[in-house]
Amino acid sequence: MWGPGGRLARVWHNKALRATALTGLLSLSGLIILALVREQTGTKGFLVGLGLAVLPVPLIIAVFRWLDRVDPKPWRNLLFAFAWGACAATLVALIANGFATEWLMTTVDSSSPTGQADADTWGATFIAPFVEESAKAAAVLLLFLFRRRDFNGLVDGVVVAGITATGFAFTENILYLGSAFVSDQTLGYSGIRSTTAATFFIRAVMSPFAHPLFTSMTGVGFGIAAAAARHQRVRRVLIPIAMLLTAMVLHGVWNGSATLGGYGFLIVYALFMVPVFGLLTWLTIWSRTKELRAIREQLTAYQTAGWLTPPEPLALSSMRARGIARDLARRTHGAAAARTVGEYTAFATSLALLRRRAYRGTAGPDFTAREKELLDRLWERRETAQPALAHAALSVPLPRPRRVPRPAPGTMPAPFWPAGPYSGGYAYGYGSGQGYGYGPASSYGSPASGYGHGSPGPGYEPGSGAQARYGPHPTYAPWGAPPPHGPQPPRTPQPLQTPTPQPSQTPQPPRSPHLPANSATPHTSPVAYGSGGPESRL
């Protein structure tokens, strides 16, 4: 039944059926949570708690989306994570914590005169962190297993875990704020001295990132596992478990600090939680910078093969240059062109991260098909995106030379290496600037061919090397096997020779020997990218 053609296997691999079952499960959990919270707070308390709990949610989600700008995750993944935290994880926590509290009361009452207080303290410090962090980690695990293509590194783990914890804190805040409002109505408190105001200040102003901080530790573990090579199986299993335990410890310390009184809570908050939050923020931003550097290094190979122009790896590895390219396209061609540039950027980023997974041996058997699909989508949008990115690359300083990371020994099938229409690099000149060249592979700073950094001229000007013109769609040539391990001897860039024009002919760019003579018929885009910017000469 579970074989390749079995009935259960067909049901399991039916994506529509799985999505329907998951949606039904989350909807049922949400209805149960709604009924339980309303039973404890009443209708009026529920509405007040809902209105106050929703206030910090847009800010927290905006912060995680900002961290995820390099390779934004699909909204369906984030929506699932938020719904799981708000519905399924909260339901599991309410039920499990209730049973645990009852068990603790029956065991502690007989030995302590303050059994109720002791049971609450033990439950909040030891039981609740274990139950809640395990329930939230289930969403990260599901996305790690079933959306592996969208899970590339530490930033992805932090974002998914943070969004899940945001949903969990949202529902929990409804319960706490609604209960506080009911208490104030009973005791006659109101205004800034009310329990509702104090609860809102502590949970939504002082510590809106408390739950995201705890669960992000689990996300860090899964992110490290996603970045590990295929042969590092121990790391891929033990690190997520260790970071889940770390999240539980942080959660327990935070809950336990509430029993230390006002000064004890502030000491734990200032000397423990704030530094951990700062360390996690720094680690996430550092990992995002590392992803941008990996994008530049991986896309250089496609530039050498002819799929990308020389300025593109540099422009696509800078968030500032990406924004400049979109703004330039919007000003000159409208919102549709800006969306095209955004799509081109997203596909190029996915291509670079896919190639990085191939180096680690975790790309999977669909590497070749996925690579070809992304290259096709890039090729369809090149006319609009490439000139804008070439102009935006002028705002990015040249990077320091770095060694390209060597591939890890993997078991993936041999992928295909895209062979472009021309061999070697291209040259772009903008104004009167000094040219800095991109040679083959990752050679930075070679004077063989390059594009100039200087004041923009009146339009698109060919540089000192050959002008880049594209013919038909590049063909695929077999790569054979990943590059060998260890440092390789440097490759000397070969300067491109510009043919001498004949009286009756226009200058033609150099061609690879394997392409026909008529494979590159140039044409010029009818609209230039602004005054002083490059035109598209494809």
C-alpha positions as CSV (number, residue, x, y, z in Angstrom):
1,M,0.0,0.0,0.0
2,W,3.0,2.4,0.6
3,G,4.8,1.3,-2.5
4,P,5.3,3.5,-5.6
5,G,1.9,2.7,-6.9
6,G,0.1,2.0,-3.6
7,R,-3.1,3.7,-2.6
8,L,-1.7,5.3,0.5
9,A,1.3,6.5,-1.4
10,R,-0.9,8.2,-4.0
11,V,-2.9,9.9,-1.3
12,W,0.2,11.0,0.5
13,H,1.7,12.6,-2.6
14,N,-1.5,14.4,-3.5
15,K,-0.6,18.0,-2.7
16,A,-4.2,19.3,-3.0
17,L,-5.4,16.7,-0.5
18,R,-2.6,17.4,1.9
19,A,-3.2,21.1,1.7
20,T,-7.0,20.6,2.3
21,A,-6.3,18.3,5.3
22,L,-3.8,20.9,6.8
23,T,-6.2,23.8,6.3
24,G,-9.0,21.8,7.9
25,L,-6.8,20.9,10.9
26,L,-5.7,24.5,11.4
27,S,-9.3,25.8,11.0
28,L,-10.6,23.3,13.6
29,S,-7.9,24.2,16.0
30,G,-8.7,27.9,15.5
31,L,-12.4,27.3,16.3
32,I,-11.6,25.4,19.4
33,I,-9.1,28.1,20.6
34,L,-11.7,30.8,19.9
35,A,-14.3,28.9,22.0
36,L,-11.8,28.3,24.9
37,V,-10.6,31.9,25.1
38,R,-14.1,33.3,24.8
39,E,-15.2,31.0,27.7
40,Q,-12.5,32.4,29.9
41,T,-12.7,36.1,29.0
42,G,-16.3,36.6,27.8
43,T,-17.3,38.3,24.7
44,K,-16.3,41.8,25.8
45,G,-13.0,40.7,27.2
46,F,-12.3,38.7,24.1
47,L,-12.8,41.7,21.9
48,V,-10.7,44.0,24.0
49,G,-7.9,41.4,24.2
50,L,-8.1,40.9,20.4
51,G,-7.9,44.7,19.7
52,L,-4.9,45.1,22.0
53,A,-3.1,41.9,21.0
54,V,-3.1,42.7,17.3
55,L,-1.2,46.0,17.7
56,P,2.4,44.7,17.9
57,V,1.9,42.0,15.3
58,P,2.4,44.2,12.1
59,L,5.7,45.6,13.6
60,I,7.1,42.1,14.4
61,I,6.2,40.7,11.0
62,A,7.7,43.7,9.3
63,V,11.0,43.1,11.2
64,F,11.2,39.5,10.1
65,R,10.3,40.4,6.5
66,W,13.1,43.0,6.5
67,L,15.5,40.3,7.7
68,D,14.2,38.1,4.8
69,R,14.7,40.6,2.0
70,V,17.6,38.7,0.3
71,D,15.5,35.7,-0.5
72,P,11.9,36.4,0.6
73,K,9.9,33.3,1.5
74,P,6.5,32.7,-0.1
75,W,3.6,34.2,1.8
76,R,1.9,30.8,2.0
77,N,4.8,29.5,4.1
78,L,4.7,32.5,6.5
79,L,0.9,32.2,6.6
80,F,1.1,28.6,7.6
81,A,3.7,29.3,10.3
82,F,1.6,32.1,11.8
83,A,-1.6,30.0,11.7
84,W,0.2,27.0,13.2
85,G,1.5,29.2,16.1
86,A,-1.8,31.0,16.6
87,C,-4.0,27.9,16.4
88,A,-2.4,24.4,16.6
89,A,0.5,25.2,18.9
90,T,-1.7,27.3,21.3
91,L,-4.3,24.5,21.5
92,V,-1.6,21.9,22.3
93,A,-0.1,24.2,24.9
94,L,-3.5,25.0,26.6
95,I,-4.4,21.3,26.8
96,A,-1.0,20.0,27.9
97,N,-0.4,22.8,30.4
98,G,-3.8,22.2,31.9
99,F,-3.2,18.6,32.5
100,A,0.3,19.3,33.8
101,T,-0.9,21.9,36.3
102,E,-3.6,19.5,37.6
103,W,-1.0,16.7,38.1
104,L,1.4,19.1,39.9
105,M,-1.4,20.3,42.2
106,T,-2.2,16.7,43.2
107,T,1.5,15.9,43.9
108,V,2.6,19.2,45.5
109,D,-0.5,19.9,47.7
110,S,0.3,17.1,50.1
111,S,3.8,18.4,50.9
112,S,3.5,22.2,50.8
113,P,1.0,24.6,52.4
114,T,1.2,26.9,49.3
115,G,0.5,24.1,46.9
116,Q,-1.4,26.2,44.3
117,A,1.4,28.8,44.1
118,D,4.1,26.1,43.9
119,A,2.2,24.3,41.2
120,D,1.8,27.4,39.1
121,T,5.5,28.2,39.5
122,W,6.7,24.8,38.6
123,G,4.3,24.6,35.7
124,A,5.4,28.0,34.3
125,T,9.1,27.4,34.8
126,F,9.5,23.8,33.7
127,I,6.3,22.4,32.0
128,A,5.2,25.3,29.9
129,P,8.6,25.9,28.1
130,F,8.9,22.3,27.2
131,V,5.3,22.0,25.8
132,E,5.2,25.4,24.1
133,E,8.6,25.3,22.4
134,S,8.0,21.7,21.2
135,A,4.6,22.7,19.7
136,K,6.1,25.7,18.0
137,A,9.1,23.8,16.7
138,A,6.7,21.4,14.9
139,A,5.9,24.2,12.3
140,V,9.6,24.7,11.6
141,L,10.2,21.0,11.3
142,L,7.3,20.6,8.8
143,L,8.6,23.5,6.6
144,F,12.1,22.1,6.8
145,L,10.9,18.7,5.6
146,F,8.3,19.6,3.0
147,R,9.4,23.1,1.8
148,R,13.1,22.2,1.7
149,R,13.6,24.3,-1.5
150,D,12.7,27.5,0.5
151,F,14.9,26.6,3.5
152,N,18.4,27.6,2.7
153,G,20.1,28.8,5.9
154,L,20.1,30.4,9.2
155,V,18.0,33.5,8.2
156,D,15.2,31.2,6.9
157,G,15.1,29.3,10.1
158,V,15.0,32.5,12.2
159,V,12.2,34.0,10.1
160,V,10.0,30.9,10.0
161,A,10.5,30.3,13.8
162,G,9.9,34.0,14.6
163,I,6.6,34.2,12.5
164,T,5.4,31.0,14.3
165,A,6.1,32.4,17.7
166,T,4.4,35.7,16.7
167,G,1.2,33.8,16.0
168,F,1.5,32.0,19.3
169,A,2.1,35.2,21.3
170,F,-0.8,36.8,19.5
171,T,-3.3,34.2,20.8
172,E,-1.7,34.1,24.2
173,N,-1.9,37.9,24.5
174,I,-5.7,37.8,23.7
175,L,-6.1,35.4,26.6
176,Y,-4.0,37.4,29.1
177,L,-5.3,40.8,28.1
178,G,-8.9,39.6,28.0
179,S,-8.5,38.1,31.5
180,A,-6.9,41.3,32.8
181,F,-9.8,43.3,31.4
182,V,-12.4,41.1,33.1
183,S,-10.4,41.4,36.4
184,D,-10.4,45.2,36.1
185,Q,-14.2,45.2,35.4
186,T,-14.7,43.1,38.5
187,L,-12.5,45.2,40.9
188,G,-13.4,48.6,39.4
189,Y,-9.9,49.5,38.1
190,S,-9.4,51.6,35.0
191,G,-6.9,53.9,33.3
192,I,-3.2,53.6,33.4
193,R,-3.1,51.9,36.9
194,S,-5.3,49.0,35.7
195,T,-4.2,45.5,35.3
196,T,-4.9,45.6,31.6
197,A,-2.5,48.6,31.0
198,A,0.2,46.9,33.0
199,T,-0.2,43.6,31.1
200,F,-0.1,45.4,27.8
201,F,3.0,47.3,28.8
202,I,4.9,44.2,29.8
203,R,3.9,41.9,27.0
204,A,3.5,44.3,24.0
205,V,5.9,47.1,24.8
206,M,8.7,45.7,26.9
207,S,8.8,42.1,25.5
208,P,7.0,41.8,22.2
209,F,9.9,39.7,20.9
210,A,10.0,37.3,23.9
211,H,8.4,34.3,22.2
212,P,10.1,35.0,18.8
213,L,13.4,35.1,20.6
214,F,12.9,31.8,22.3
215,T,11.7,30.0,19.2
216,S,14.3,31.6,17.0
217,M,16.9,29.5,18.8
218,T,15.1,26.5,17.3
219,G,15.1,28.2,13.9
220,V,18.9,28.8,14.2
221,G,19.4,25.0,14.7
222,F,17.3,24.1,11.7
223,G,19.1,26.8,9.7
224,I,22.5,25.4,10.5
225,A,21.2,21.9,9.6
226,A,19.9,23.3,6.2
227,A,23.4,24.8,5.5
228,A,25.2,21.6,6.4
229,A,26.5,19.3,3.7
230,R,24.8,16.0,3.0
231,H,27.6,13.9,4.7
232,Q,27.3,15.9,8.0
233,R,24.4,13.9,9.2
234,V,25.3,14.1,12.9
235,R,25.3,17.9,12.8
236,R,22.0,18.0,10.9
237,V,20.3,16.0,13.6
238,L,22.0,17.0,16.9
239,I,22.2,20.8,16.3
240,P,18.4,21.3,16.0
241,I,17.8,19.3,19.1
242,A,20.5,21.2,21.0
243,M,19.0,24.6,19.9
244,L,15.5,23.4,20.8
245,L,16.7,22.7,24.4
246,T,18.3,26.1,24.4
247,A,15.0,27.7,23.5
248,M,13.3,25.8,26.4
249,V,16.0,27.0,28.8
250,L,15.6,30.6,27.7
251,H,11.8,30.3,28.0
252,G,12.1,28.8,31.5
253,V,14.5,31.5,32.7
254,W,12.0,34.2,31.4
255,N,9.0,32.6,33.1
256,G,10.9,32.0,36.3
257,S,12.0,35.6,36.6
258,A,8.4,36.6,37.2
259,T,8.7,34.9,40.6
260,L,11.7,36.9,41.7
261,G,9.7,40.2,42.1
262,G,10.0,43.4,40.3
263,Y,13.7,44.0,40.6
264,G,14.6,40.3,39.9
265,F,12.5,40.5,36.7
266,L,14.2,43.7,35.5
267,I,17.7,42.3,36.3
268,V,17.0,39.2,34.2
269,Y,15.5,41.3,31.5
270,A,18.4,43.8,31.3
271,L,21.4,41.4,31.9
272,F,20.2,38.3,30.2
273,M,17.3,38.7,27.7
274,V,18.5,42.0,26.0
275,P,22.1,40.7,25.3
276,V,20.7,37.4,23.9
277,F,18.3,39.4,21.7
278,G,21.2,41.6,20.5
279,L,23.4,38.6,19.8
280,L,20.6,36.9,17.8
281,T,20.1,40.1,15.8
282,W,23.8,40.4,15.0
283,L,24.0,36.7,14.0
284,T,21.0,37.0,11.6
285,I,22.4,40.2,9.9
286,W,25.8,38.5,9.6
287,S,24.2,35.5,8.0
288,R,22.3,37.7,5.6
289,T,25.5,39.4,4.6
290,K,27.1,36.0,4.0
291,E,24.2,35.0,1.8
292,L,24.7,38.1,-0.3
293,R,28.4,37.3,-0.7
294,A,27.5,33.7,-1.7
295,I,25.1,35.1,-4.4
296,R,27.9,37.1,-5.9
297,E,30.3,34.2,-5.9
298,Q,27.9,31.7,-7.3
299,L,26.5,33.9,-10.1
300,T,30.0,34.8,-11.4
301,A,30.1,31.3,-13.0
302,Y,26.9,32.0,-14.9
303,Q,28.3,35.4,-15.9
304,T,31.4,33.7,-17.3
305,A,29.2,31.2,-19.2
306,G,27.2,34.0,-20.8
307,W,23.9,34.0,-19.0
308,L,24.5,37.2,-17.1
309,T,26.3,40.4,-17.8
310,P,29.4,41.3,-15.8
311,P,27.8,43.9,-13.6
312,E,25.0,41.6,-12.5
313,P,26.7,39.5,-9.8
314,L,27.9,42.6,-8.1
315,A,24.5,44.4,-8.3
316,L,22.5,41.3,-7.2
317,S,24.7,41.0,-4.1
318,S,23.8,44.5,-2.8
319,M,20.4,45.3,-1.4
320,R,21.0,49.0,-2.2
321,A,21.7,48.2,-5.9
322,R,18.6,46.0,-6.1
323,G,16.5,48.9,-4.9
324,I,18.2,51.4,-7.3
325,A,17.5,49.0,-10.2
326,R,13.8,48.7,-9.3
327,D,13.4,52.5,-8.9
328,L,15.1,53.1,-12.2
329,A,12.9,50.7,-14.0
330,R,9.8,52.2,-12.3
331,R,10.8,55.7,-13.3
332,T,11.5,54.9,-16.9
333,H,9.1,52.1,-17.8
334,G,6.5,52.0,-15.0
335,A,5.4,49.6,-12.3
336,A,5.3,46.6,-14.6
337,A,9.1,47.0,-15.4
338,A,9.8,47.3,-11.6
339,R,8.0,44.1,-11.0
340,T,10.0,42.4,-13.8
341,V,13.2,43.6,-12.2
342,G,12.0,42.2,-8.8
343,E,11.2,38.9,-10.4
344,Y,14.6,38.8,-12.1
345,T,16.3,39.4,-8.8
346,A,14.3,36.7,-7.1
347,F,15.0,34.1,-9.8
348,A,18.7,35.0,-9.8
349,T,18.9,34.7,-6.0
350,S,17.2,31.3,-6.1
351,L,19.6,30.2,-8.8
352,A,22.7,31.2,-6.7
353,L,21.3,29.5,-3.6
354,L,20.5,26.4,-5.7
355,R,24.1,26.2,-7.0
356,R,25.4,26.7,-3.4
357,R,23.3,23.7,-2.3
358,A,24.9,21.7,-5.2
359,Y,28.3,22.5,-3.8
360,R,27.2,21.2,-0.5
361,G,25.7,18.1,-2.0
362,T,22.1,18.9,-0.9
363,A,20.6,20.1,-4.2
364,G,18.7,16.9,-4.8
365,P,18.0,14.9,-8.0
366,D,16.0,17.8,-9.6
367,F,19.0,20.1,-9.7
368,T,19.3,20.2,-13.5
369,A,15.6,20.7,-14.1
370,R,15.4,23.4,-11.5
371,E,18.5,25.1,-12.9
372,K,17.2,25.1,-16.4
373,E,13.8,26.5,-15.3
374,L,15.4,29.4,-13.4
375,L,17.7,30.2,-16.3
376,D,14.8,30.2,-18.7
377,R,12.9,32.7,-16.5
378,L,15.9,34.9,-16.3
379,W,16.3,34.9,-20.0
380,E,12.7,35.9,-20.5
381,R,13.2,39.1,-18.4
382,R,16.7,40.0,-19.4
383,E,15.8,42.9,-21.7
384,T,14.1,44.9,-18.9
385,A,16.3,43.8,-15.9
386,Q,19.9,43.7,-17.2
387,P,20.3,47.4,-18.2
388,A,18.8,48.6,-14.8
389,L,21.1,46.3,-12.9
390,A,24.1,47.4,-14.9
391,H,23.3,51.0,-14.0
392,A,22.8,50.1,-10.4
393,A,26.1,48.3,-10.2
394,L,27.9,51.6,-10.4
395,S,26.8,52.4,-6.9
396,V,28.4,49.3,-5.4
397,P,32.1,49.3,-4.5
398,L,34.2,46.5,-5.9
399,P,34.6,43.5,-3.5
400,R,37.8,42.2,-2.1
401,P,39.0,39.0,-3.9
402,R,37.9,35.8,-2.2
403,R,38.4,32.2,-2.8
404,V,35.3,30.5,-4.2
405,P,34.1,27.8,-1.7
406,R,35.0,24.3,-2.7
407,P,32.2,21.8,-3.3
408,A,31.4,19.2,-0.6
409,P,31.5,15.5,-1.6
410,G,27.8,14.8,-2.4
411,T,25.9,12.0,-4.1
412,M,23.8,14.2,-6.4
413,P,23.8,13.3,-10.1
414,A,26.1,15.2,-12.4
415,P,24.3,18.5,-13.3
416,F,24.6,20.4,-16.5
417,W,26.8,23.4,-16.9
418,P,25.2,26.2,-19.0
419,A,27.4,27.2,-21.9
420,G,26.7,30.8,-23.0
421,P,26.8,32.3,-26.5
422,Y,30.3,33.8,-25.9
423,S,33.3,32.6,-24.0
424,G,35.1,34.8,-21.6
425,G,33.9,38.0,-20.0
426,Y,32.3,41.1,-21.4
427,A,33.2,44.8,-21.1
428,Y,30.9,47.6,-20.3
429,G,32.0,51.3,-20.1
430,Y,30.0,54.0,-18.4
431,G,31.4,57.5,-19.0
432,S,35.0,58.2,-18.4
433,G,35.6,55.9,-15.4
434,Q,38.5,53.6,-15.1
435,G,37.5,50.0,-16.0
436,Y,37.7,47.2,-13.5
437,G,37.5,43.8,-15.0
438,Y,35.6,40.6,-14.4
439,G,37.7,37.8,-15.9
440,P,36.7,34.2,-16.0
441,A,35.3,32.4,-12.9
442,S,35.9,34.7,-9.8
443,S,38.9,36.8,-10.9
444,Y,38.3,40.3,-9.7
445,G,40.3,43.3,-10.7
446,S,41.8,41.9,-13.9
447,P,42.3,44.5,-16.6
448,A,41.4,42.1,-19.4
449,S,37.8,43.1,-19.7
450,G,35.5,45.1,-17.4
451,Y,33.1,47.8,-16.9
452,G,34.1,51.3,-15.8
453,H,33.3,53.0,-12.6
454,G,33.0,56.7,-13.3
455,S,30.7,59.5,-14.1
456,P,27.9,58.4,-16.4
457,G,28.1,59.5,-19.9
458,P,25.2,60.5,-22.2
459,G,24.2,56.9,-22.8
460,Y,25.4,53.3,-23.1
461,E,29.0,53.3,-24.2
462,P,31.0,50.2,-25.2
463,G,34.1,49.7,-23.0
464,S,37.6,48.9,-23.9
465,G,36.8,45.2,-24.5
466,A,34.1,43.6,-26.6
467,Q,30.6,44.8,-26.5
468,A,28.1,42.3,-25.0
469,R,25.4,41.3,-27.5
470,Y,23.2,38.3,-27.1
471,G,21.9,36.0,-29.8
472,P,19.6,33.0,-29.3
473,H,19.0,31.3,-26.0
474,P,22.3,29.8,-24.7
475,T,22.6,26.0,-24.9
476,Y,23.4,23.5,-22.2
477,A,26.7,21.7,-22.1
478,P,27.4,18.8,-19.7
479,W,29.2,19.9,-16.6
480,G,30.3,16.3,-15.9
481,A,31.1,16.5,-12.2
482,P,31.6,19.2,-9.6
483,P,35.0,21.0,-9.6
484,P,37.8,19.2,-7.8
485,H,38.6,19.8,-4.1
486,G,41.3,22.1,-2.9
487,P,42.8,25.2,-4.3
488,Q,43.2,25.4,-8.1
489,P,46.0,27.2,-10.0
490,P,44.9,30.7,-11.1
491,R,43.5,31.0,-14.6
492,T,45.0,33.8,-16.7
493,P,42.2,35.9,-18.3
494,Q,42.4,36.0,-22.0
495,P,41.6,39.4,-23.5
496,L,38.9,39.4,-26.1
497,Q,40.0,40.6,-29.6
498,T,37.7,43.2,-31.2
499,P,37.5,42.4,-35.0
500,T,38.5,45.1,-37.4
501,P,35.4,46.4,-39.2
502,Q,35.2,46.2,-42.9
503,P,34.0,49.2,-45.0
504,S,30.6,47.4,-45.7
505,Q,30.2,45.7,-42.3
506,T,29.4,46.7,-38.8
507,P,31.5,45.5,-35.9
508,Q,30.5,42.1,-34.6
509,P,31.4,40.7,-31.2
510,P,33.6,37.6,-30.9
511,R,31.8,34.3,-30.9
512,S,32.6,31.0,-29.5
513,P,33.8,28.5,-32.1
514,H,30.9,26.1,-31.5
515,L,28.1,28.6,-32.4
516,P,27.0,29.4,-36.0
517,A,28.0,32.8,-37.5
518,N,24.4,34.2,-37.4
519,S,23.7,33.4,-33.8
520,A,24.0,37.0,-32.5
521,T,21.9,39.5,-34.4
522,P,22.0,42.6,-32.2
523,H,19.1,45.0,-31.7
524,T,18.7,48.0,-29.5
525,S,15.9,48.6,-27.0
526,P,13.8,51.5,-28.2
527,V,13.8,53.2,-24.8
528,A,16.9,54.2,-22.9
529,Y,17.0,54.0,-19.1
530,G,17.1,57.7,-18.3
531,S,19.5,60.3,-19.3
532,G,23.0,59.2,-18.6
533,G,22.0,55.6,-18.1
534,P,22.7,52.5,-20.1
535,E,20.5,51.2,-22.9
536,S,19.8,47.6,-23.5
537,R,21.8,46.3,-26.5
538,L,20.7,42.7,-26.9
